[in-house]
Amino acid sequence: MNYSTDCLIIGSGAAGLTLALGIADKAKVIVLSKKDVCAGSTNYAQGGIAGVYNIKDDQDSIEDHIRDTCIAGAGICEEQAVRYVAENAHNAIQWLINMGVPFDLKETEKLPEQSPYHLHREGGHSHRRIFHAEDHTGQSIQETLVKRAKEHKNITILEYRNAVDLITTTKLDLPGNRVLGAYVLNSENGKVETITAKFVALCTGGASKAYLYTCNPEVSSGDGIAMAWRAGCRIANMEFNQFHPTTLYCDADRNFLLTEALRGEGATLERKDGSRFMPEYDERGELAPRDIVARAIDHEMKKTGADCMYLNISHKPAEFVKKHFPTIYERCLKVGIDITKQPIPIVPAAHFSCGGIMVDSKARTDIQGLYALGECAYTGLHGANRLASNSLLECVVYGHAAAKNILKHIDDIESSNATIPEWDDSQVTDSDEEVIITHNWHELRLTMWDYVGIVRTNKRLERAMHRIEMLKKEVGEYYANFKVSSNLLELRNLLDVAEIIVRSAMLRHESRGLHYNVDYPTSNNVLKLSIVKKNHNN
């Protein structure tokens, strides 16, 4: 079955649903979800959404939020983008409140002029400014926006659809440089569908699945970044891969993220003997930005030969812990860890891509009609390291910006009358060698973890590129000869993204933020943007 719509949104998280709800009163919208509609990273975000909503409680300010973001970003945030997001935080949060997101309220009596909301403080923030719904903020936002979207007559949600590639005028040898839609695999029946649209928005999340250990969901395979790159878009700063410092180290429940709000509420990072180590690395201790904390944990593990470090909040009252972190308490209890009585074993894991598809302040890419929002986009907000809880904020702010721009031009764009060829799989067969995908997938993720992880060297990057090139050749031949599957599409995209990450890292001859290269241990202020672009379309 093929479709035609005003706007095709690839991805069903906070960014995609914000955009969909922002234009649906005046446009027909199709939202694609690779699995079920709540499978993306938004649903798993624990901490919250950052923003200065009311300065009367603790004298926080927009300027403080801007400063904290730029400090965490290690000097290469685009200040114009940071200011734009910080200044629009109040409206973004108010919109979520209006949608029905149940942010936690204060337990104590408030003065009339004070905000009623309970705010967390997280690493890198100088004030309490994190709006949260207990420790499952992302889930609350996701469920609220999904409910609203399903209620709207102009929004169609198609689940179990995996985008294969963008359709552009350039690929069809037509004049101009405009997006026309996308080929999409219906993973329930194995058929590739064609969806044409006046506008397409990539809201596909990040690419942390390129690494062996990640706290992100299975769908985080860099699909939007890879598709945009193959279509000719510029990709920026993909060497800045954020490793969340604290994920659960447990065979029974691998890589469950432990929110930064735990440290904001007093949890300490400790060695096995119970001694703290973060004050030895940074005067901010456990509240240092994520890049510093992740490297400190990595260094301690390598120095001591330990498999993990520990996060301890057991010194806080048990009822306080259970009330503010019920999800974490229950999840850890299931694997035999009572966080009110004992420390939690933790390791860093790949968590967030600070780089992505280059966009402007309206979320527009290099291709007309193509937008990119959320983690797959490079807006300039995050610089070399994302400040905690700025990601959900970015999704909503740029979702509104893109919606406003699309509505401004919705009547100017006519549906394309170009003849778009159907997906042709008549020359390929069903695969009888699925083990190739599994093997190459594991090899890629292991290569990225060993050679392009928290600490890098020139030699490691060269080795990684060599392996990626060999895997891309093998998978390219496989892609040309067999019918597409979700696993094959994800592996193809991850290989493209892995190449982009390594190429970006090779361009940066310094250490900054999340990119630490032993061969260039200091910052040099030469390169602000590492930009890669594919030399030809395929």
Buried (B, 14 or more C-beta within 10 A) or exposed (E): EEBBBBBBBBBBBBBBBBBBBBBBEEBBBBBBBBBBBBBBBBBBBBBBBBBBBBBEBBEBBBEBBBBBBBBBBBEBBBEEBBBBBBBBBBBBBEBBBEBEBBBBEEEEEEEEEEBEBBBBBBBBBBBBBBBBBBBBBBBBBBBBBBEBBEEBEBBBBBBBBBBBBBBBBBBEEBEEBBBBBBBBBBBEEEEBBBBBBBBBBBBBBBBBBBBBBBBBBEBBBBBBBBBBBBBBBBBBBBBBBBBBBBBBBBEEEBBBBBBBBBBBBEBBBBBEEEEEBBEEBBEBBBBBBBBBBBBBBBBBBEEEEBEBBBBBBBEBEEEEBBBBBEBBBEBBEEEEBEBBEEBBBBBBBBBBBBBBBBBBBBBBBBBBBBBBBBBBBBBBBBBBBBBBBBBBBBBBBBBBBBBEBBBEEBEEBEEBEBEBEEBEEEEEEEBEEEEBBEEBBEBBBEBBBBBBBBBBBBEBBEBBBEBBEEBBEBBEEBBEEBBBBBBBBBBBBBBBBBBBBBBBBBBBEBBBBBBBBEEBEEBEEEBBBBBBEBEEEE
